[in-house]
Amino acid sequence: MPATDPTAVPELDARELPKPERHPAIFAAYGKLPVGGSFVLVNDHDPQHLRDEFAADHPGSHGWDYLDSAEGAWRIRITKLASTPLPRLLLNTNDVAAATGDPEASGAVWNVPVRERDLDSNIIALGPGGTIDPFAGPELDVMIHVLGGSGTLATERGDVDLLPGALVWLPRRSRRAFTAGPGGLRYLTVHQRRQSLLLQPTRLADGT
């Protein structure tokens, strides 16, 4: 980010970068800032998508100030207000659990809305009598917390009852299957981040 005056706020002209490189370059520049430091982003349009990414990854810990909105030369001062992203509330699981039993909900109904992270977490919903067919788990351990409803976890050596509040450990590569009770089932998963935690298609107990 060149600057002729060493006391001036440096600029990053995203117009000079290929589009796929713009956001990574901007976040890299932001990551190098000291607390209280800033740079001026120059862009050919109002970068709303970029602003949404900053709001998701750095809520409360960055400043975003429009300096100029000239056509083809938008200027935004981006400031680092904290050394790291701030701890924050993501979700009240009671609100999600209240929807347990919705016959239209199946699969992941919530995912962690943070791009830079080491952990993944999802909330999985099964409608009344819904199932996840038997499968071997991934090469990582998974912990689940039952939020609402009821059901069973089938293992190689028997079933585990799933009731609200149950905290269950799924060792890596262990075989498992899920069946929701008559009121449906919702549970939170937590595991090390990977590309995705693939689940078998959900079907109802009667095979539909």
N, C-alpha and C positions, 0 to 999 in steps of 0.2 A: 504494500500500500504506500505509494510514494507521497512525500510531502516536502515542499520546498522550505517551509518554515518549521524548524524542529519543535517549536512550541505550539504549532497548530494541530488540530485534530486530524489525524490521517484519513485518507479517503480510500475506499475500495470501489472501483468502478466495475460493477458486474456486467455492464454492457460489452466489455472487452473479452468476456469469458464465454465459452460454449455453454449453452443452457444446462446440460447435465452436470457441469462443474460449478455452477453458480452457488447453489445452496451449500454443498460441502465446503467450498472456499469461504463462504460467509461464516459458517459455524466454526471453521478452523481459526479464522481471524478473531472471532469472539472468544474462543477458548484461550487464546494467547493474551488476552487483555488482563491487566491487573484490576483489582477491585477499584471501581471509580473511573476506570479507563473507558474510552469510547472511540468509535470511528464513524465516519460518515459513509453510508452506503449510497452509491449513485446507481440508479436503475432506470430502465426505459419505461416502466409502468409502476403502478402501486403494487408492491409485492404482498398481496393479501395472504397468499398461501404460506409464504415465509413467515409472516407475522403470526399466523396460526400455529406454525411449528414452534416458534419461540414461546408463544403462550402456553403450549402443551409441555415443552421441555424445561422452560425456565420461568414458570409463573412467579411473579413477585420479585424475581432476582435480576431483572433486566429492565432497561429503559428503552422506549421506542418513541422517538420524537420526530415528527415531520418538520423539515426545514423548508422544503420547496416542492411544489407539485407542478413544475413546468413540464409541458408536453415533451416526452422523450428524455427527461432529465429529472426524475424524482430524486430527492435527497432526504435521507433519513439518518438521524444520529442514533446509533445503537450503543448502549452503555451497560457495562457489567456492574451490578449493584451488590453482588455477593460472590464469594469465592467458589461456591458450588451451587448446583440447583438446591432449592430449599425443600425440606420435608413438607409434605402437604397431604391433606385428606383427598383420597381418590374416590371413595364411594362409601355409602352407608349400606352394608349388606342386608340390614333389616328391610330396606326398601325393595331390594331385589327379591328377597325371600318371600315378601308378601305376595308376589305374583306366582308363587309355586302352584302348579296344577293347571296352568294355562295350556290348553290342548294345542294351541298354535305355536307354542315355543318349543324348539328342539335344537340341541347343539349348544354352541357357545353363545351366550347372551351378553357377555361382557368380557373385554380384554383390557390389559394394562395400556392406557393411552400415552405411554412414554416411549420414545424411540430409542434413546440411549439408556440401556439398562442391562443388568446381568441376570435378572430373574424374569420369568414369565408367570402370569397368573390369569386364569380364566374362570368364569362362572358357567357351569354346564347345566342346562335345563333338560329334563325329560318330562314329557306329558304323562298323564295317568297310564300306567302299564307299559310305558316306553322302555326300550332296551338299547344297550350298546352290546353288540355281539362279542363273543369271546375273542380276545386278541392278546398278543404278547406285547408288553410295555416297551418303551424306548430304552435307549442306553443311558438312562438317568433315573434317579429316584424322584418320586412324586408324592406330595402330601395333599390330602383332600380334607376339607372341612365341610360337613353337611350343614346347609343353611336352612333348608325347609323340606317338608314332605317326609317320605320314607322310601325304603327300598332295600335291596340286597346287593352285596358285592360277592360274586362267585369267584372262588379261587380253585386251585388244583386239589385242595383238600377240604373243601366245604365252603359254606356261605358265611358272610359277615353281615349282621344287621346294620343298616344305615338309618340313623335317627338324627334329628337336629342336635347339633353340638358335638357329634362324633368327629374325632380327628383320626384319620386313617393314613397309614404309611404304605405306599406301594413301592416295594423295592424294584430296582431296575430289572428289566426283562421279565418280570413276573407276569404270569397269565392272569387275566381278570375279565369279568363281564359285569354289566350293571343292569338291574331291572328295577324300574320305579314302582312304587306302590300305587294304590288306587287314587291317591291325592297328588301324584307326581313327585318329582325329586329335583332338588337343586343343590349343587355343591361347588365349593371354591377349590381350584387346584393351584398349587404353587410348585414350581420346579425351576431348575436352571434353564436359562434361555437356550433355545435351539430354533431351527427353522420353523417347525410346527409340531404340535402333538396331534398326530393323526388319529381320528376315531372312526370306527366302522359306522356305516350309515345306521341311523336310529330307525327302529320300526316298532310298531305296537306288538303287544304280546300275542295278539291273534294272527300276527303275520302280515297285517296290512301296512 
